[in-house]
Amino acid sequence: MKKIQMVDLQSQYKKIKGEVDNAVLNVIDDATFINGPKVKSFQKKLEEYLNIKHVIPCANGTDALQISMMGLNLMPGDEVITTNFTFAATVEVIALLRLTPVLVDVELETFNIDCDKLEKVINNRTKAIVPVHLFGQPANMEKIMSIAKKHKLFVIEDNAQAIGASYKFKSGLTMKTGTIGDIGATSFFPSKNLGCFGDGGALFTNNDDLAHKIRGIVNHGMYKRYHHDVVGVNSRLDSVQAAVLDAKLPHLNSYNKSRQNAAKKYTESLQGLDEIITPKFANGCLEICDNCHCHVFHQYTIRILNNKRDDLAKHLSDLQIPHGIYYPIPLHKQSAYFSKNYKDDDFPNTILLCDQVISLPMHSELEDDQINFICEKIKSFLK
């Protein structure tokens, strides 16, 4: 059995080494390191893959979220609603722009924002909702878009963990996550389902005016060299990273399918154990689909009951089985985002999940014997 890794980027690279190496060497030979042909090639191919009018590459996923809010003209004091159970970058950019983050509890089954609680915190200062498609599971976009339309709010999808995932509406319409709201933001951090070899990100929108504004923002506010028409930032996807992504994009569906297959094997092995709750599927799916990418499993995250999560984590560490706890501390308890307006009673599900969740190794190169080994060691611990 190969050494188990949380993410096996080396094995993934070796399978497409020729494609990646040639793409990178072409950039180096051409010396087109910033805004070169590979950036434009990747942008166009990703637009086609997502079936969206505009992809605007940028330097990283956090920048993508910040630039989204800058592009929508959100002003200091405006309230932005998002989930309490996510990586800090989602609220970090809200605070950086002197906007007011409003945190909402999540659903226990999907780990995504609870839409019923979301609507209760909307007021006349609310300007936007940022749903996070956590761990690769699409949030309830049908309800979120309905709420946003009712209250005339912007929707910014945090798609950093769900590139390639699909959302199916009751009408039968299926759209890729990140393309449903006013704007989508994603990350190409190396461990993501579509990752580069450094930092990278992108924004998605079908709004022509918004796309034009964002293209200026990512490049110091310039549309014409040395003419700064809007306040901008320096956030460009460099050509080397674009070359890597250009080579990997044709494989994204197969990467996601491999993740789904691994998730199915985990679930089949771990189901029926009283102290484990395996991932539940929303979006009208009762199981992993063969004909769509509803949940793309950036992480395979289970819940461990009876206060045994930390003991299991130690057990796995002793066996050199990697794992992750995403996320151990709710955002409302982080010093940077503390507010007297928040009470623990507002976030019972988030607090519970922070004590229960553990993520198992998940990547496109995971092998059956590795999954079987991990599951057997978990089951032996819980006996």
Secondary structure, 3 states (H helix, E strand, C coil): CCCCCCCCHHHHHHHCHHHHHHHHHHHHHHCCCECCHHHHHHHHHHHHHHCCCEEEEECCHHHHHHHHHHHCCCCCCCEEEEECCCCCHHHHHHHHCCCEEEEECECCCCCCECHHHHHHCCCCCEEEEECECHHHCCCCHHHHHHHHHHHCCEEEEECCCCCCCEEECCCCCEEECCCCCCEEEEECCCCCCCCCCCCCEEEEECCHHHHHHHHHHCECCEEECCEECCCCCECCCEHHHHHHHHHHHHHHHHHHHHHHHHHHHHHHHHCCCCCEECCCCCCCCCCCCCCCCCCCCCCEEEEECCCCHHHHHHHHHHCCCCCECCCCCCHHHCHHHCCCCCCHHHCHHHHHHHHHEEEECCCCCCCHHHHHHHHHHHHHHHC
